[in-house]
Amino acid sequence: MIPIKCEEEIVKMREACQIAAQVLDKLCSKVAPGVNTYDIDQTGKELIASFGAKSACFNYQVGKRSFPAYTCLSVNEEIVHGIGSMKRVLRVGDNITIDVVVLYNGFVGDNARTILIKPVSEEMEYLVTSTEAALFQGIKQARSGNRVGDISNSVQKFVEARDLAIVRDFVGHGIGRLMHEEPQIPNYGTKGTGIQLRSGMTLAIEPMVNLGKPEIEVGPDGWTALTRDRKPAAHFEHTVLITDKGPEILTIAKN
């Protein structure tokens, strides 16, 4: 069953998403050579608390495991679910994906962005700019009457036309009272298939793209997903509301 949000719930979704967006913007501004990812995570913890919100990542349960960080910070070959560490110091030429998920007033806001620590290689910049563009290709299809496969197919066609690889092990998802709701939204698929989209649905659309091959593996911490060939990855995400007038991106900060 896919939740359809009423007006009151949509207002709360907007509030949660605005907090997530503002925290993400502030954390992205902290990215610089010499900064370690543990300090970024701790700043995220403080910022989320300053809004009266909670991290939806911290202590997130998968089986008997609990996620130990307040944000997900994934560098270079790390695709998603990276854990901040004092040993992971950012350097010129790196990229870092910052993924912020907050719980506020009973609802969840979720967004992610990959930041380049310039100067970077041409292929790194190509990967990151292409992944961001793929997100917006997917969002264009998030319209009432379309189907999930329309989002998935538009992302896949855009990415593969650029000779980049789509990560198939992780997908976008519905979002609302929970971080992960139905429907699942793969970044690959067939146009015109899947659940039909309706106004009031809220979706987290999130292409994850590898410069090399699509295969992944999970690191020794049991959380961090890495490219198997250790080539860099990128990840962008917005929470989107389906409306009769088209997609509304909820995670663009309104300062």
C-alpha positions, -999 to +999 in steps of 0.1 A: +000+000+000+015+033-011+007+062+013-011+092-002-005+122+020-033+146+029-027+184+031-017+183+068+008+155+061+022+174+031+028+204+053+048+183+077+067+167+049+077+201+036+089+211+071+110+179+075+124+183+040+134+219+045+154+210+076+171+182+057+179+206+028+193+233+050+215+209+070+228+195+037+236+229+024+255+239+055+274+206+056+284+210+019+299+244+028+322+227+053+338+205+027+375+214+021+409+198+019+422+187+053+387+182+068+379+147+081+346+130+077+340+125+114+340+162+120+315+167+092+292+141+108+295+157+142+286+190+127+256+173+111+245+160+145+246+195+159+228+211+130+200+186+130+195+191+167+195+229+163+163+225+142+147+203+169+149+173+146+165+139+148+188+120+125+169+092+108+202+075+101+216+073+136+208+039+151+189+028+120+184-009+124+191-036+098+188-069+115+209-067+147+231-039+133+226-002+141+240+026+119+265+045+141+266+079+124+243+109+121+248+113+083+261+091+055+295+104+042+309+085+012+342+094-004+353+085-039+349+047-043+324+047-015+289+047-030+265+051-001+263+045+037+298+057+045+306+063+081+324+094+092+360+088+104+388+109+118+411+088+095+393+098+063+407+132+055+395+149+024+420+159-003+421+179-035+408+157-063+383+138-041+346+137-041+323+133-011+286+124-010+267+138+019+234+122+026+212+138+052+180+122+065+160+138+093+129+130+113+108+160+123+073+161+137+067+125+126+079+128+091+112+122+072+131+144+048+159+128+027+185+143+003+220+138-009+246+155-030+281+147-042+306+175-038+339+179-058+370+190-040+385+209-069+406+207-090+395+172-099+401+150-130+379+155-160+364+120-156+355+127-119+337+159-129+320+141-158+307+115-134+294+139-108+277+163-132+262+135-152+248+119-120+232+152-109+217+157-144+203+121-142+185+129-110+166+157-128+158+135-157+141+112-133+123+140-115+108+152-148+089+119-150+076+120-114+041+131-126+006+120-117-005+093-142+031+082-150+045+050-137+076+042-116+092+026-147+091+060-164+113+074-137+136+044-138+139+042-175+147+079-179+175+077-154+189+045-171+188+059-206+205+091-196+233+074-176+241+046-200+242+070-229+271+086-211+290+052-207+285+053-170+272+024-148+241+024-127+242+008-093+214-018-092+218-030-056+202+002-041+171+020-052+150+051-045+119+047-025+087+061-011+091+082+020+069+098+046+064+087+082+092+061+075+125+066+057+117+036+034+081+032+022+066+018-010+072+020-039+108+010-047+122+032-074+151+015-093+174+036-114+168+012-143+137-003-158+111-003-185+090+027-195+053+023-188+057-004-161+053-004-124+030+014-099+011+044-113+020+076-096-007+097-079-009+132-064+001+131-028+028+105-031+062+115-018+093+098-034+130+098-027+146+097-062+183+089-060+206+078-089+238+061-078+263+059-106+298+044-110+325+056-133+336+020-138+316-012-135+283-015-116+293-042-092+296-033-055+308-048-023+302-040+014+332-029+034+344-044+067+322-020+088+292-039+074+276-007+061+298+012+035+290+001-001+320+004-024+326+000-061+342-034-066+367-020-090+374+009-067+367+035-093+347+066-080+309+068-076+284+096-072+250+099-057+223+127-058+189+126-041+158+147-037+125+141-019+097+149-044+060+154-040+037+143-068+011+170-076-015+175-103+007+203-116+039+182-118+067+173-094+075+195-065+110+191-051+107+194-013+145+194-005+156+227-021+165+250+008+145+282+010+168+305+029 
